[in-house]
Amino acid sequence: MKCVKCGKAFEGEGMMFCPYCGAKQQEERESPEAEKWVARALAIKNLKEREKILLEARNACPDSFAIEWELLFIGHPRKAQRGKLDFSIIKSFLLETYRKPEEFQDTARAEMRREIFHDPQLTKCLQLSGTPEATLEAYAQRLCLDYVEIFLEGDSRISSTLFGFRLERNRTRMLASPVARVIEAIRGDETLTQEEQALLTHGLYRAFEQRTGETAGLDEQLASPV
């Protein structure tokens, strides 16, 4: 099969999600009303306003997978304080605990790690999905891709810029080091099951490949293959 979004080929005829980018390959049994609610929510950039629309959508269309799926990735916008820039409200911020463990207290780190796979919202999506294993894989892939795009490529210390322009030729080399660091930290996290470690490490590996077009630079920095 080839993904309808990113175009990458993968095995698994009939899979609902692309293992590389998480895009839906088949339309689920969603009502036109639910799809309209989701489209309306995704058109809004402000996370707090998007969450408000999605919660209204939930009331209008109970047990809609598409709506619950987007609520899963909404993060914690209600915790945002007016006038304060707080990246912790973004869902994929959870993975920062592996890149910058020294910046979090032990209790905060434990809560962040737990939320990755034990979020009640994730459980709800898995229950609504007809293919929970594929859904869990797609969740890990989307979480990792968001993380690489927002927190790694968005970090000026990682993504080289010159006069405000990103130097694309350096992106692969600059991204490889932090991605490898996060992968190795996940491998060493004994609070995760082997399956959970595999989901996150593969998710980051594929996210790196999707964003750079290759994996050689990352492979060189990993202690063992993913």
N, C-alpha and C positions, 0 to 999 in steps of 0.2 A: 504494500500500500504506500501511497504518497500522501503526506499531510496536505489538507486543503488550505492551510495557512502558510506554513513555513516551507513546504515542498520537499521535506526530507523523507526518504524512503525508510520503511520499517516493517518488520514482520508482525503478523497478527491480524489476519483478515477479520473484519467485524469489530475491531477495537473502537471504543467510543471516544477515546482521547489520544492525541498524539503524544508519544513518550518523550518527545523533544521539547515541544512548546506548550503542551497541554490543551491545545485547541480541540474543540469538539469535532469529531469526524462524522457523526450522525446526529440528526436532530432527535432529541428526546420528545416524549409525549408532553409537550408544553402547550398550554392554551395560548391563542394569539394575544389574549389580554396580558398574560404573564410576560411574554416576549416584549410587548410594548412597554411594560413597566421597567424591565431590565434595560432596554434601549434608552429610555428616558433617564434612568439613574446613571448609566455610564456616560451620558452626555454631560454630566455635571462633574467638574473637577474638584470642587470642595468636598472633602470626605464627609464632613458633618452633614451637609445637605444631601449628599448621595445616600448616606445611611438613613436619613429621614424618609427619603423616597422609597428605599427598599423596605423599610419597616411598614410603610403604608401599603406597599405591594404585597407584603406577607399577609396582611389582613384581608386584602382583596382576593388573593390567590393562595390559600393555605396549601402547604405541602408541595410547593413548586420547587423542583430541584434547581432550576436556573436562578431563581430569586435567592434561595438559601446558599447557593454556591457563591454568588457575589457578596452576600453578607459575611461569608466565611473570610473573604479577603479584605474586608472593609477596615480591619484593625480596631483601634480604640479612639475614634475621632472625638467622642464625648469627653475624653480626658484632656483635650487641648485647651490651653489657657489663652485667652484673648491677648493678642500682641506678642505672644511668645512662640518662637520657632521650636517645635518639639517633634523630632523624627520618630520618637518611640510610639507614636500613635499609629504608625504604618505597620501593617502585619509582618512584612518581611524583616522588620527591625529585630525580630526574635533571634535571627542568625548572627547578630552582632555579638552575642554572648560568646561565640566561638572565635571571633576575630579580635575582640577587645575584652577578654575576661577580667582584666585588671580594673576595668571601669565600672564593674558591677559588684554589689555586695553578694555574698553567698546566697542569701534568701531570694534576691532578685534573679540571680542566675538560675536558680532551681525552678522558679516560677516560669521563667522564659522558656527553659528547656521543656518543661512539662506542657506548656501551652501548644508547642509545635504539633504534638500528636495526640494530646488529650483535651483539646478544645471541644466543648459540648457541641459547638456549631459544626465541627468536622464530623463528629459522630452522627449528627442529624443528616448531613449530606451523604454519608456512607449508607445510612439506612434508607434514604430516598433513592439512591442510585441502584440500578439493576446490575451494575458491575463494580462492586466495592473495591476490589483489588486494583482495577484500572483507574478508578476514581482516586484512590489513595496515591497512586503513582503520579497522576496528573496534578494532584494537590502539591506534592513535593516538588514537581518540576516547575509549576507556576510560582511557588514560593521562592525557589532558588533563582529563577530567572528575574523575578522582581528585585530580589536582593542584589544580584550582580548589576542590574541596570541602575538601580536607585542608589545603593550604598557603596558600590565599588566604582562603577563608571562615573557616578555623580560626585566622587571624592576627587578634588583637584590635585591632591597629593598622589593619587594613583593614576588618574587619566591625565597625561601631560597636555598642557595647553600653552599656546603662544599667542599673545595679544587676544586672548579670549577664544581662540580656535583650537579644537582638539587635534593633536598630532596622531592621526590614525596609524601611522607606521609603528608607533610605540605602544599602541593599545594592547596588543597581544602580550608583549613582554611585561608590561606594567600590571596587567590583570593576573598573570600567572601566579605571581608570588602570594597575593592575598587569598586567591581561590585555593591554592595548595595549602596554605596555612589553615584555612577554615576546614578543609577536607580532613587534614591530619588531626585537628582538634576534635572533629566529630568522631573519627575513628577511635579516639582515646576516651570518649565519653561512655563510661560504663553504665550510666543511667539509661542509655538507649539500648533497645534490643538490636540484634544483628540486622533484622529486617529494617528497622528504622534508620540505622546507620547507612545501610545500603541505599535506601530511598533518597536520603539527603546527599550522600556522596555522588551517586549517579546523577541526581538532579543538578548539582553544581557542575559536574563534569559536562553534562549536556548543555547547560546554560553557557558555560565558557565556550564550548564548540559553536553554539548558535551565534554568540556575539562576536566571535573572532574568526570563525570559519575553519579552525584547525585546533588540534590538541597537543601538538608536539611540544610547545613551550611549557604547557602544564605538566605533561608527562615527565619532563626532565626534572621537575621540582618535587614530584611525588615519591614517597619512599617505596611504594609498590603500586602496580596498576589498579585502576578503578574497575 
